């Protein structure tokens, strides 16, 4: 059932991992925004959560890459314009790249600052970068800019998902929310685009 | 392109409009929520950047230097634990034995070229590194209390101390208004008035100011404060011209020593108010000895790139509910990022204080 041309839904592990990582990434964006802009008692707690969740996301994204490699995502509807398919491919590469590099940049940045790498729960990470103040500053700025890019990529992803779900109603969103047809069942072609003017170019 | 059919386009149904609206509005709402989390919708929020901006405004921008306690000197040494604190805190550094440390003496204020005698505040910051990699960072001052107990009051004091552009000095009326509105600052003020600026870092005691919590091996939590008490007598030898020269001269004679005292709160003692001391009869133990062996100029010493964030604590020491602690941590982080972004190379060398 891994034939790219026939399956319409993501596998159960892919779906569970997607929504879990989605929740964690959204939480991280909010935590990151909040923790750098407050002097309140929430800050130490947010900072500790941020580091711990970052490690979890890094691990989960690596698992997702394996899951994705073992069973590629269902194909996009054939009637999607070429540029949208390319944008979709590029945005998914960007999302994965950012989900991997952001935690690594955070880890490297704390290493460069000489901070102890004891994460909540007693986890002890090895340093990822030699101690150097200039490198710390560069990595800290990199971490911020990557976070902005991830926030933008996430908003674009959210908008595209809603467009598939509510405007086109083409089964792309359903493929990430619902279970696909049972193995062995006759696989129907994905439902066509919403009635209306053709998307043809 | 297809030619338009000559009948009117079908009416767009209300539900379609609603769905399009959702597609457009939901990402915008999420973006607005990000902004809310970041404080963009709340210009009055006290952010660490606001406090660092005020520090810079009061002292003038000094690229590469700490935004407060800008003038200082690095030291290196170790902590010899007696083991007396080990039954109160499970931190490895309180077990009998030696823990290496990096430290920094400084005077108050954001001007790295200030005269040593400009004010009475001196500070000692330490970073102790355990064998397991955990660290204890602490920034201590030579006064037993802090002027204010909240970040908001700290900002109010910064605003009151902002130099008047006309005179280059703070407006005494604003300062008087600050002290009138903040009677809790009276203890600090009395200390500052009665304390002559010391001519040596070595004869000062340094207080942790904020309360912390010790956690023992069984998880029992006890609120504590700590201080280091100088073993050097002030009359040992006449001080040199500057604090740094004095430190260099004394360390040439041999190590300098402070005993580390830990004081335990009684129930009801304030842990969230750095303007109030605890009664003098509280249990007080000597956890060990801080021994400083070497001095390094701050433009290239080991302390230069360190952020003495008081919330970098080993397992066995935790923050109390003192609101100044998260604020210090946040403000130090912004100061540290700004100065490390400005470069730490020879361009920032404090040449007037080079001594090697």
Contacts between the chains, C-beta under 8 A, distances in Angstrom:
chain1	res1	chain2	res2	distance
A	29	B	34	6.3
A	30	B	33	7.3
A	30	B	34	6.8
A	30	B	37	4.7
A	33	B	34	5.5
A	33	B	35	7.9
A	33	B	37	4.1
A	33	B	38	3.9
A	34	B	37	4.4
A	34	B	38	6.9
A	34	B	39	8.0
A	36	B	38	7.7
A	36	B	48	7.7
A	37	B	37	7.9
A	37	B	38	5.1
A	37	B	39	4.3
A	37	B	45	6.8
A	37	B	47	4.8
A	37	B	48	7.7
A	37	B	49	7.7
A	38	B	39	7.2
A	38	B	45	7.2
A	38	B	46	8.0
A	38	B	47	6.8
A	38	B	48	7.8
A	38	B	330	6.9
A	39	B	46	5.6
A	39	B	47	7.0
A	39	B	48	5.5
A	39	B	51	7.0
A	39	B	151	4.6
A	39	B	326	6.2
A	39	B	327	3.9
A	39	B	330	4.6
A	39	B	331	6.8
A	40	B	323	7.4
A	40	B	326	6.2
A	40	B	327	7.9
A	41	B	321	7.2
A	41	B	323	6.3
A	41	B	326	5.1
A	42	B	326	7.7
A	43	B	326	4.6
A	43	B	329	6.7
A	43	B	330	5.5
A	44	B	311	5.5
A	44	B	319	6.3
A	44	B	325	7.8
A	44	B	326	5.4
A	44	B	329	6.6
A	113	B	307	7.0
A	113	B	336	7.8
A	114	B	305	7.3
A	114	B	306	6.9
A	115	B	135	7.8
A	115	B	312	6.7
A	116	B	133	5.5
A	116	B	134	5.3
A	116	B	135	4.8
A	116	B	312	6.6
A	117	B	133	7.2
A	118	B	133	7.3
A	118	B	134	5.9
A	118	B	315	7.5
A	122	B	315	7.9
A	124	B	132	7.7
A	124	B	133	6.9
A	131	B	305	7.7
A	132	B	305	7.9
A	133	B	304	7.5
A	133	B	305	3.6
A	133	B	340	4.3
A	133	B	344	5.0
A	134	B	340	6.6
A	134	B	343	6.8
A	134	B	344	6.3
A	134	B	345	8.0
A	136	B	305	7.6
A	136	B	340	5.7
A	137	B	337	6.2
A	137	B	340	4.0
A	137	B	341	4.2
A	140	B	337	5.6
A	141	B	341	7.1
A	151	B	31	7.8
A	151	B	34	6.2
A	155	B	27	4.6
A	155	B	30	6.3
A	155	B	31	5.9
A	156	B	27	7.9
A	158	B	26	6.7
A	158	B	27	5.1
A	158	B	30	6.5
A	159	B	23	6.3
A	159	B	24	7.7
A	159	B	26	7.7
A	159	B	27	4.6
A	162	B	22	6.3
A	162	B	23	4.3
A	162	B	26	5.9
A	162	B	27	7.6
A	163	B	23	5.2
A	166	B	19	3.9
A	166	B	20	7.7
A	166	B	22	5.9
A	166	B	23	5.6
A	167	B	16	8.0
A	167	B	19	6.1
A	167	B	20	6.4
A	167	B	23	6.0
A	198	B	2	7.8
